[in-house]
Amino acid sequence: MDFSFTKLLVLLLILGAVLEANAAGQCVVESEALKMAPCIQAAQNANAPVSASCCNAVHKFSTDPACLCSVLLSKAAKASGIDPAIAISLPKRCQFSDRPVGYKCGAYTVP
């Protein structure tokens, strides 16, 4: 399977999940995962710089750490190559004082 075809297929699956979402105010994981696109490199490499656009995307989850957790552990994140062990550190790397320190996200804990 061609790499670009695989990416297109993942995008179509994500868009399909978004179109199926019907409840406002809920964490629609695949839709929220798309908003994390600016974070892909920083979520794959702990030494990569974290952009302002990534920090803006992550900060939107400060009041909903369960949603952030769901996004980081989602199929879309996995398909994008996001490493949850690294991605869980994004709020700290963005230097947010209001991050949910100690929040358990599967096998990971927000530092």
C-alpha positions in Angstrom: 0.0 0.0 0.0 1.4 3.4 -1.0 2.3 5.7 1.9 0.3 8.7 0.7 -2.7 6.4 0.0 -2.4 5.2 3.7 -2.4 8.8 4.9 -5.4 9.6 2.7 -7.3 6.5 4.1 -6.6 7.6 7.7 -7.8 11.1 6.9 -11.0 9.7 5.4 -11.6 7.5 8.4 -11.1 10.5 10.7 -13.5 12.6 8.7 -16.1 9.9 8.7 -15.9 9.7 12.5 -16.3 13.5 12.8 -19.3 13.4 10.5 -20.9 10.7 12.7 -20.5 12.8 15.9 -23.8 14.2 17.0 -23.4 15.6 20.5 -22.2 19.2 21.0 -19.7 19.7 23.9 -18.5 16.1 23.9 -14.9 15.2 23.2 -15.0 13.8 19.6 -11.7 12.2 19.7 -10.9 11.9 16.0 -12.0 15.5 15.4 -9.8 16.7 18.4 -6.9 14.7 17.1 -6.9 16.7 13.9 -6.5 19.9 15.9 -3.2 18.4 17.3 -1.6 18.3 13.9 0.9 21.1 14.9 2.2 18.8 17.6 3.1 15.8 15.6 6.9 16.3 15.6 7.0 17.3 19.3 4.8 14.3 20.1 7.2 11.9 18.3 10.5 13.4 19.6 11.1 14.6 23.2 13.9 16.8 22.0 11.9 18.5 19.2 10.8 22.1 19.9 7.2 22.6 20.8 5.6 25.3 18.5 3.3 28.0 19.7 0.5 26.5 17.6 1.0 23.2 19.3 0.8 24.8 22.7 -2.3 26.6 21.7 -3.9 23.3 20.6 -2.8 21.5 23.8 -4.0 24.4 26.1 -7.5 24.0 24.9 -7.5 20.7 26.8 -6.5 22.2 30.1 -10.1 22.0 31.3 -10.7 18.5 29.9 -7.7 16.2 30.6 -9.8 13.2 29.9 -10.3 14.4 26.3 -6.6 15.1 25.9 -5.9 11.6 27.2 -8.4 10.0 24.7 -6.8 12.0 21.9 -3.2 10.9 22.8 -4.2 7.3 23.0 -6.5 7.3 19.9 -6.2 5.3 16.7 -5.6 8.6 14.8 -2.7 9.5 17.1 -1.2 6.1 16.7 -1.6 6.2 12.9 0.2 9.6 12.9 3.1 8.1 14.7 2.5 9.9 18.0 4.2 8.4 21.0 1.9 8.8 24.0 4.9 8.5 26.4 6.3 11.7 24.8 3.0 13.4 23.9 1.9 13.3 27.6 4.7 15.7 28.3 3.4 18.4 26.0 1.6 20.4 28.6 4.8 20.6 30.7 7.0 21.4 27.7 4.6 24.2 26.9 5.2 25.4 30.5 1.5 25.5 31.4 1.1 26.1 35.1 -2.6 24.9 34.9 -1.7 21.5 33.5 -3.4 18.5 35.2 -0.2 17.3 37.0 -0.6 13.7 38.1 -3.6 13.0 35.9 -3.5 9.3 34.9 -3.8 8.6 31.2 -3.7 4.9 30.7 -0.1 3.8 31.6 1.1 7.4 31.5 0.9 10.3 34.0 0.9 14.0 33.2 4.2 15.4 34.5 
